[in-house]
């Protein structure tokens, strides 16, 4: 071949003629399977991490809450202990006699305050009179009398009022005055009057109680009772006492610099809602242990899920590739002639449809080839020799046309060639090479050699038709004229029109003088 139009990539040629065996969708399915497997692993791992994180935080939060409840219970225990200690002195006829009825300073110093400090360890004690006058004010064992009035702005005033209200709720009439109704066993501490206050520059536990008769030997006059207020400061000694029950690590109470960094803390609040200080400690948090357990589980389950998921994805991928290969084979069989390996009539029709859609911007040429004397080969040498001739002719056509066009077998000894954007001279060169190559003897084995020729009809679109029916009819008619004029030659439709001065019609011209073969 001297000059054939620029050859194109084989894949582009196939796409150009509509024979696209596109497996991208199958490949995408395989990729999607691996993507889903990866996504499954990521989601499973993320879920386990979330569960582990949530569980560890929940466990830590619950542990802190439990520790705070333990501390709160311990503080309530201290208040109950203060109430019990106060009750032993404040609900006593002698106290009524020597404090409320006849103020005896010696009794207060030697027995009352002495017991509250030395026996019960209450740091500060005050006796508040009916008119809010401070009858006695002690710090540890030191006692001062008549130190002034208790101001309503004092943090202790609220406790005095509560103690008086409790007294009046439980007051009973006696023959010469008032007493206090008996407290059933086990109910002594149901309504304690206690809280936390800032007292003398320290945070203190406060408990208040009215001084009332016990057996009724002495009774109270009408009016407010004397109220006993006891305080225990939150200092290292009290912190250690509390921690003896709790066994917290590094427990401490901070006043001036409240710590908000530590999760393990309990804030002390005054009755008016003011934060007075914080208990903090290094508590046991189980979240770390849970997390240390979850991590190996995540790794193990992630590995197992990964192996299972990728095995499934690999199986899907293999199945997809197998299906794609089978589909490609089936498509190839549906679109190709099994004997010659060339495209069949279905492939040719599809390619022709695609070529017609490109008109008029991309013109194309059809070359219809019909073998000469092929019937004699079948009759004299047998059909096996005929099959061999068909195969050899197909190979020779492919070698001549190459990737410049599409070669199909559309009948027993009929072939068609579709070329796009080729010049007249290139087609002529190709036609001469086809005639030359096909005319060479064919080795048919034990039967010797077979000799055939080929007649070519050539038409161009859109010059000779812009529909499949028109162009196929014209190229078929032209090929029959080549046979009529002596076979083994090529005739262009345009040349036939110029010679005969007739316009070819889209119907086959009758052939009377010779048989097709």
C-alpha positions as CSV (number, residue, x, y, z in Angstrom):
1,X,0.0,0.0,0.0
2,X,1.5,3.3,-1.1
3,X,-0.8,5.8,0.6
4,X,-3.6,5.1,3.0
5,X,-5.1,7.7,5.2
6,X,-3.5,8.1,8.7
7,X,-4.1,5.0,10.8
8,X,-5.7,5.4,14.1
9,X,-5.5,3.6,17.4
10,X,-7.3,0.3,17.3
11,X,-9.5,1.2,20.3
12,X,-10.5,4.5,18.8
13,X,-11.4,2.6,15.6
14,X,-13.6,0.2,17.5
15,X,-15.3,3.1,19.2
16,X,-15.7,4.9,15.9
17,X,-17.6,2.0,14.4
18,X,-19.8,1.4,17.5
19,X,-18.0,-1.8,18.7
20,X,-17.4,-0.6,22.2
21,X,-17.0,-3.4,24.8
22,X,-16.8,-0.9,27.7
23,X,-16.0,-2.7,30.9
24,X,-15.7,0.4,33.0
25,X,-19.0,-0.3,34.8
26,X,-17.8,-3.7,35.7
27,X,-14.4,-2.4,36.9
28,X,-16.3,0.2,38.9
29,X,-18.3,-2.5,40.6
30,X,-15.1,-4.2,41.7
31,X,-13.7,-0.9,42.9
32,X,-17.0,-0.1,44.6
33,X,-16.8,-3.5,46.4
34,X,-13.3,-2.7,47.8
35,X,-14.5,0.8,48.6
36,X,-17.4,-0.6,50.5
37,X,-15.2,-3.0,52.3
38,X,-12.9,-0.2,53.4
39,X,-15.9,1.9,54.4
40,X,-17.2,-1.0,56.4
41,X,-13.9,-1.2,58.3
42,X,-13.7,2.5,58.9
43,X,-17.3,2.7,60.1
44,X,-16.9,-0.4,62.3
45,X,-13.7,1.0,63.8
46,X,-15.2,4.5,64.2
47,X,-18.2,3.0,65.9
48,X,-16.1,1.0,68.3
49,X,-14.0,4.0,69.0
50,X,-17.1,6.1,69.7
51,X,-18.5,3.4,71.9
52,X,-15.3,3.1,73.8
53,X,-14.9,6.8,74.2
54,X,-18.5,7.2,75.2
55,X,-18.3,4.3,77.7
56,X,-15.0,5.5,79.2
57,X,-16.4,9.0,79.6
58,X,-19.7,7.7,81.1
59,X,-17.7,5.5,83.4
60,X,-15.5,8.4,84.5
61,X,-18.5,10.6,85.0
62,X,-20.3,8.0,87.0
63,X,-17.2,7.3,89.1
64,X,-16.8,11.1,89.8
65,X,-20.5,11.3,90.7
66,X,-20.2,8.4,93.0
67,X,-17.2,9.9,94.7
68,X,-19.0,13.2,95.1
69,X,-22.0,11.4,96.6
70,X,-19.6,9.7,99.0
71,X,-18.1,13.0,100.1
72,X,-21.6,14.6,100.4
73,X,-22.7,11.7,102.6
74,X,-19.6,12.1,104.7
75,X,-20.3,15.8,105.2
76,X,-23.9,15.0,106.1
77,X,-22.6,12.6,108.6
78,X,-20.5,15.4,110.2
79,X,-23.6,17.6,110.4
80,X,-25.5,14.7,112.1
81,X,-22.7,14.3,114.5
82,X,-22.8,18.0,115.3
83,X,-26.5,17.8,115.8
84,X,-26.1,14.8,118.2
85,X,-23.4,16.6,120.2
86,X,-25.5,19.8,120.4
87,X,-28.6,17.9,121.3
88,X,-26.9,16.4,124.4
89,X,-26.5,19.9,125.8
90,X,-29.2,22.1,124.2
91,X,-32.1,19.8,125.1
92,X,-31.4,19.7,128.8
93,X,-33.3,21.1,131.8
94,X,-30.1,22.2,133.4
95,X,-29.1,24.3,130.3
96,X,-32.6,25.9,130.4
97,X,-32.2,26.7,134.1
98,X,-28.6,28.1,133.9
99,X,-28.6,29.7,130.5
100,X,-32.2,30.8,129.6
101,X,-33.6,31.4,133.0
102,X,-30.5,32.4,135.1
103,X,-27.4,33.2,133.0
104,X,-24.6,31.4,134.8
105,X,-21.2,32.2,133.2
106,X,-19.3,29.6,135.2
107,X,-21.7,26.9,134.0
108,X,-21.3,28.0,130.4
109,X,-17.5,28.1,130.7
110,X,-16.9,25.0,132.8
111,X,-19.6,22.6,131.5
112,X,-21.3,23.9,128.4
113,X,-18.4,25.3,126.2
114,X,-16.0,22.9,127.8
115,X,-18.0,19.9,126.5
116,X,-18.6,21.4,123.1
117,X,-14.9,22.1,122.5
118,X,-13.0,19.4,124.4
119,X,-15.4,16.6,124.1
120,X,-16.9,17.2,120.7
121,X,-14.2,19.3,118.9
122,X,-16.6,22.1,117.8
123,X,-14.3,25.0,117.1
124,X,-16.6,28.0,117.7
125,X,-19.9,28.2,119.7
126,X,-22.3,31.1,120.2
127,X,-25.3,31.6,122.4
128,X,-27.8,34.1,120.8
129,X,-30.4,35.6,123.2
130,X,-34.0,36.3,122.5
131,X,-33.3,39.8,121.2
132,X,-30.4,38.7,119.0
133,X,-27.9,39.7,121.6
134,X,-24.7,37.6,121.7
135,X,-24.7,36.2,125.2
136,X,-21.6,34.2,124.7
137,X,-19.0,33.8,121.9
138,X,-16.3,31.1,122.2
139,X,-13.3,30.1,120.1
140,X,-12.1,26.8,121.2
141,X,-11.8,27.2,125.0
142,X,-11.8,31.0,125.1
143,X,-15.2,32.5,126.0
144,X,-16.4,36.1,125.8
145,X,-19.7,37.3,127.1
146,X,-22.1,40.0,125.9
147,X,-20.1,40.8,122.8
148,X,-22.8,42.7,121.0
149,X,-25.7,42.1,118.7
150,X,-26.1,39.6,115.9
151,X,-26.6,41.6,112.7
152,X,-29.2,40.6,110.2
153,X,-26.4,40.8,107.6
154,X,-24.5,38.1,109.5
155,X,-24.4,34.7,107.7
156,X,-25.4,33.2,111.1
157,X,-28.7,35.2,111.3
158,X,-30.5,32.8,109.0
159,X,-29.7,29.8,111.1
160,X,-30.9,31.6,114.3
161,X,-34.2,32.3,112.6
162,X,-34.6,28.7,111.4
163,X,-33.9,27.4,114.9
164,X,-36.5,29.7,116.4
165,X,-39.1,28.7,113.8
166,X,-38.4,25.0,114.6
167,X,-38.8,25.7,118.3
168,X,-42.2,27.4,117.8
169,X,-43.4,24.6,115.6
170,X,-42.7,22.1,118.3
171,X,-43.5,24.2,121.3
172,X,-46.1,22.9,123.8
173,X,-47.9,24.5,126.7
174,X,-46.9,23.5,130.2
175,X,-48.5,24.5,133.5
176,X,-46.2,27.5,134.1
177,X,-44.7,28.1,130.7
178,X,-43.6,26.3,127.6
179,X,-41.7,23.2,126.7
180,X,-40.8,21.2,123.6
181,X,-42.7,18.2,122.4
182,X,-40.8,14.9,122.7
183,X,-38.8,13.7,119.7
184,X,-39.5,10.1,118.8
185,X,-36.6,7.8,118.7
186,X,-34.8,7.9,115.3
187,X,-36.4,11.2,114.4
188,X,-33.9,13.4,116.2
189,X,-32.1,14.5,113.1
190,X,-34.9,14.6,110.5
191,X,-34.9,18.4,110.4
192,X,-31.4,19.6,111.1
193,X,-30.5,23.3,110.7
194,X,-27.1,23.3,109.1
195,X,-25.1,24.7,106.3
196,X,-21.8,26.2,105.2
197,X,-20.7,29.8,105.9
198,X,-17.7,32.0,105.7
199,X,-17.0,32.6,109.4
200,X,-14.0,34.5,110.8
201,X,-12.2,34.2,107.5
202,X,-12.7,30.4,107.3
203,X,-15.3,28.1,105.7
204,X,-17.2,26.4,108.5
205,X,-19.9,23.7,109.0
206,X,-22.7,25.4,111.0
207,X,-25.4,23.8,113.0
208,X,-28.0,25.6,115.1
209,X,-30.4,24.4,117.8
210,X,-32.7,26.1,120.4
211,X,-32.0,25.4,124.1
212,X,-35.2,23.7,125.3
213,X,-36.4,21.7,128.3
214,X,-35.9,17.9,128.5
215,X,-38.0,16.5,131.3
216,X,-40.0,19.6,132.0
217,X,-38.5,20.4,135.4
218,X,-37.8,23.9,134.1
219,X,-40.0,25.6,131.5
220,X,-39.4,28.5,129.2
221,X,-41.3,31.8,129.2
222,X,-43.1,33.2,126.2
223,X,-40.9,34.7,123.5
224,X,-37.8,33.6,121.6
225,X,-35.6,30.9,123.0
226,X,-31.8,31.1,123.4
227,X,-30.2,29.6,120.3
228,X,-26.9,27.6,120.3
229,X,-24.8,27.9,117.1
230,X,-21.8,25.6,116.7
231,X,-19.2,25.7,114.0
232,X,-16.5,23.4,112.8
233,X,-13.9,24.9,110.4
234,X,-12.9,23.0,107.3
235,X,-9.2,22.7,108.0
236,X,-6.7,19.9,107.5
237,X,-7.9,18.0,110.6
238,X,-11.4,17.9,109.3
239,X,-10.3,17.0,105.7
240,X,-8.2,14.1,107.1
241,X,-11.2,12.9,109.2
242,X,-13.4,12.9,106.1
243,X,-10.7,11.2,104.0
244,X,-10.3,8.5,106.6
245,X,-13.8,7.4,105.5
246,X,-13.3,8.0,101.8
247,X,-9.7,7.0,101.2
248,X,-9.4,9.5,98.3
249,X,-5.9,10.2,96.9
250,X,-4.4,13.6,97.7
251,X,-7.7,15.1,99.0
252,X,-7.5,18.8,99.9
253,X,-9.7,21.8,100.4
254,X,-9.0,25.0,98.5
255,X,-10.4,28.3,99.4
256,X,-8.8,31.3,97.7
257,X,-7.9,29.6,94.3
258,X,-10.8,27.5,93.3
259,X,-9.7,24.6,91.0
260,X,-11.8,23.9,88.0
261,X,-9.2,21.8,86.2
262,X,-9.7,18.6,88.3
263,X,-12.7,16.6,87.4
264,X,-12.8,15.1,90.9
265,X,-14.1,18.0,93.0
266,X,-17.0,19.0,95.2
267,X,-17.9,22.7,95.6
268,X,-19.1,24.0,98.9
269,X,-22.0,26.4,98.5
270,X,-23.3,28.9,101.1
271,X,-27.1,29.3,101.7
272,X,-27.2,32.3,99.4
273,X,-25.6,30.3,96.6
274,X,-22.1,31.6,96.9
275,X,-19.2,29.2,96.2
276,X,-17.0,29.1,99.3
277,X,-14.4,26.5,98.4
278,X,-13.7,23.2,96.6
279,X,-12.8,19.8,97.8
280,X,-10.5,18.2,95.2
281,X,-8.8,14.8,95.0
282,X,-7.2,12.3,92.7
283,X,-9.9,9.7,92.3
284,X,-9.9,6.4,90.5
285,X,-11.3,6.8,87.0
286,X,-12.2,3.5,85.3
287,X,-12.4,5.1,81.8
288,X,-8.7,4.6,81.1
289,X,-9.0,0.9,81.9
290,X,-12.1,0.6,79.7
291,X,-10.2,2.4,76.9
292,X,-7.2,0.1,77.3
293,X,-9.7,-2.8,76.9
294,X,-11.5,-1.3,73.9
295,X,-8.3,-0.6,71.9
296,X,-7.3,-4.2,71.5
297,X,-10.9,-5.2,70.7
298,X,-11.0,-2.5,68.1
299,X,-7.8,-3.7,66.5
300,X,-9.0,-7.4,66.7
301,X,-12.5,-6.7,65.3
302,X,-11.1,-4.3,62.7
303,X,-8.7,-6.9,61.5
304,X,-11.3,-9.6,61.4
305,X,-13.8,-7.3,59.6
306,X,-11.0,-6.2,57.3
307,X,-10.1,-9.8,56.3
308,X,-13.7,-10.8,55.9
309,X,-14.7,-7.7,54.0
310,X,-11.7,-7.8,51.6
311,X,-12.3,-11.5,51.0
312,X,-15.9,-10.7,50.0
313,X,-14.7,-7.8,47.9
314,X,-12.1,-10.0,46.3
315,X,-14.7,-12.6,45.5
316,X,-17.0,-9.9,44.1
317,X,-14.2,-8.5,42.1
318,X,-13.3,-11.9,40.7
319,X,-16.9,-12.6,39.9
320,X,-17.3,-9.2,38.2
321,X,-14.2,-9.7,36.1
322,X,-15.4,-13.2,35.2
323,X,-18.8,-11.9,34.2
324,X,-17.2,-9.0,32.3
325,X,-15.0,-11.5,30.4
326,X,-18.0,-13.7,29.7
327,X,-20.0,-10.7,28.5
328,X,-17.1,-9.6,26.3
329,X,-16.9,-13.1,24.8
330,X,-20.6,-13.2,24.2
331,X,-20.6,-9.8,22.7
332,X,-17.7,-10.8,20.5
333,X,-19.5,-13.9,19.3
334,X,-22.6,-11.9,18.7
335,X,-20.7,-9.3,16.6
336,X,-18.2,-11.5,14.8
337,X,-18.2,-14.2,12.2
338,X,-17.0,-17.5,13.8
339,X,-15.2,-18.7,10.7
340,X,-13.3,-15.7,9.6
341,X,-13.1,-13.8,12.9
342,X,-14.3,-10.6,11.1
343,X,-17.2,-8.5,12.1
344,X,-20.6,-10.0,11.0
345,X,-23.6,-8.3,9.5
346,X,-24.8,-7.1,12.9
347,X,-21.5,-5.4,13.5
348,X,-21.5,-4.0,10.0
349,X,-25.0,-2.6,10.4
350,X,-24.1,-0.9,13.7
351,X,-20.9,0.6,12.2
352,X,-22.9,1.8,9.2
353,X,-25.5,3.5,11.5
354,X,-22.7,5.3,13.4
355,X,-21.1,6.4,10.2
356,X,-24.4,7.7,8.8
357,X,-24.9,9.8,12.0
358,X,-21.7,11.6,11.4
359,X,-22.7,12.7,7.9
360,X,-22.1,15.1,6.3
361,X,-19.2,16.3,8.4
362,X,-17.4,12.9,8.2
363,X,-17.9,11.3,4.8
364,X,-17.2,7.5,4.4
365,X,-16.6,5.0,1.7
366,X,-18.1,1.5,1.3
367,X,-16.3,-1.3,-0.6
368,X,-18.4,-4.4,-1.2
369,X,-16.3,-7.4,-2.0
370,X,-17.6,-10.6,-3.6
371,X,-15.2,-13.5,-4.3
372,X,-15.0,-14.8,-7.9
373,X,-15.0,-18.6,-8.6
374,X,-15.5,-19.4,-5.0
375,X,-18.3,-21.8,-5.9
376,X,-15.9,-23.9,-8.0
377,X,-13.6,-24.2,-5.0
378,X,-16.5,-25.7,-2.9
379,X,-17.6,-27.9,-5.7
380,X,-14.2,-29.3,-6.7
381,X,-12.1,-29.2,-3.5
382,X,-14.8,-29.4,-0.9
383,X,-16.3,-27.2,1.7
384,X,-13.2,-27.6,4.0
385,X,-11.1,-26.0,1.3
386,X,-13.8,-23.3,0.9
387,X,-13.5,-22.5,4.7
388,X,-9.8,-22.3,4.4
389,X,-10.1,-19.8,1.5
390,X,-12.6,-17.7,3.6
391,X,-10.1,-17.6,6.5
392,X,-7.1,-16.7,4.3
393,X,-9.1,-14.0,2.4
394,X,-10.2,-12.5,5.8
395,X,-6.5,-12.3,6.9
396,X,-5.5,-10.7,3.6
397,X,-8.2,-8.1,3.8
398,X,-7.2,-7.2,7.3
399,X,-3.6,-7.0,6.3
400,X,-4.5,-4.6,3.5
401,X,-7.0,-2.5,5.4
402,X,-5.3,-2.5,8.7
403,X,-6.7,0.0,11.2
404,X,-7.8,2.4,8.5
405,X,-11.2,0.9,8.3
406,X,-13.6,-1.9,9.3
407,X,-13.7,-5.3,7.5
408,X,-16.8,-7.5,7.9
409,X,-18.1,-10.7,6.4
410,X,-21.8,-10.3,5.6
411,X,-22.5,-13.4,3.6
412,X,-20.9,-16.7,2.4
413,X,-18.3,-15.1,0.2
414,X,-19.4,-11.5,0.6
415,X,-17.2,-8.9,2.5
416,X,-17.7,-5.3,3.1
417,X,-15.2,-2.6,4.1
418,X,-16.1,0.7,5.7
419,X,-13.6,3.6,5.5
420,X,-13.9,7.1,6.9
421,X,-12.3,10.3,5.5
422,X,-10.2,8.6,2.8
423,X,-9.3,10.1,-0.6
424,X,-10.1,8.6,-4.0
425,X,-6.5,7.8,-4.6
426,X,-6.1,6.0,-1.3
427,X,-9.2,3.9,-2.0
428,X,-7.9,3.0,-5.5
429,X,-4.6,1.9,-4.0
430,X,-6.4,-0.2,-1.4
431,X,-8.7,-1.8,-4.1
432,X,-5.7,-2.7,-6.3
433,X,-3.9,-4.3,-3.3
434,X,-7.1,-6.2,-2.4
435,X,-7.4,-7.6,-5.9
436,X,-3.7,-8.5,-5.9
437,X,-3.7,-10.2,-2.5
438,X,-6.9,-12.1,-3.0
439,X,-5.8,-13.3,-6.4
440,X,-2.8,-15.1,-4.9
441,X,-3.1,-18.9,-4.6
442,X,-4.4,-20.3,-1.3
443,X,-2.8,-23.4,0.2
444,X,-5.7,-25.7,1.1
445,X,-3.6,-28.6,2.4
446,X,-3.8,-32.0,0.8
447,X,-6.1,-30.6,-1.9
448,X,-3.3,-28.4,-3.2
449,X,-4.0,-24.8,-4.0
450,X,-7.2,-22.8,-4.7
451,X,-7.4,-19.8,-6.9
452,X,-10.1,-17.1,-6.5
453,X,-10.6,-13.5,-7.5
454,X,-12.7,-10.6,-6.1
455,X,-15.1,-8.1,-7.6
456,X,-15.3,-4.7,-5.8
457,X,-18.1,-2.2,-5.8
458,X,-17.3,1.2,-4.3
459,X,-19.6,4.0,-3.3
460,X,-19.2,7.1,-1.2
461,X,-21.6,8.8,1.3
462,X,-23.2,11.3,1.3
463,X,-22.6,11.6,-2.5
464,X,-24.3,8.3,-3.2
465,X,-26.8,8.2,-0.3
466,X,-27.4,9.3,3.2
467,X,-29.4,6.3,4.4
468,X,-28.3,2.7,4.9
469,X,-30.8,1.4,2.2
470,X,-29.6,3.8,-0.5
471,X,-25.8,3.4,0.0
472,X,-26.0,-0.4,0.4
473,X,-28.2,-0.7,-2.7
474,X,-25.8,1.5,-4.8
475,X,-22.6,-0.3,-3.6
476,X,-24.3,-3.7,-4.3
477,X,-25.3,-2.6,-7.8
478,X,-21.8,-1.3,-8.5
479,X,-20.3,-4.6,-7.3
480,X,-22.6,-6.6,-9.7
481,X,-21.4,-4.3,-12.6
482,X,-17.9,-5.3,-11.7
483,X,-18.8,-8.9,-12.1
484,X,-20.6,-8.3,-15.4
485,X,-17.6,-6.5,-16.8
486,X,-15.3,-9.4,-16.3
487,X,-14.8,-9.9,-12.6
488,X,-11.6,-9.4,-10.6
489,X,-11.9,-5.6,-10.8
490,X,-13.1,-2.6,-8.9
491,X,-15.7,-0.1,-10.0
492,X,-16.6,3.2,-8.4
493,X,-20.2,4.2,-8.4
494,X,-19.3,7.7,-9.7
495,X,-17.4,6.1,-12.7
496,X,-20.3,3.9,-13.4
497,X,-22.7,6.9,-13.5
498,X,-20.3,8.8,-15.7
499,X,-19.9,6.0,-18.2
500,X,-23.6,5.1,-18.4
501,X,-25.0,8.6,-18.0
502,X,-27.5,7.2,-15.6
503,X,-28.1,7.9,-12.0
504,X,-28.0,4.8,-9.9
505,X,-31.2,4.1,-8.1
506,X,-31.4,2.5,-4.7
507,X,-32.5,-0.9,-6.0
508,X,-30.4,-3.8,-7.2
509,X,-29.9,-3.8,-11.0
510,X,-30.9,-7.1,-12.6
511,X,-28.1,-9.2,-13.7
512,X,-28.9,-11.3,-16.8
513,X,-25.7,-12.2,-18.5
514,X,-23.8,-14.0,-15.8
515,X,-24.2,-15.7,-12.4
516,X,-23.1,-13.9,-9.3
517,X,-20.1,-16.1,-8.8
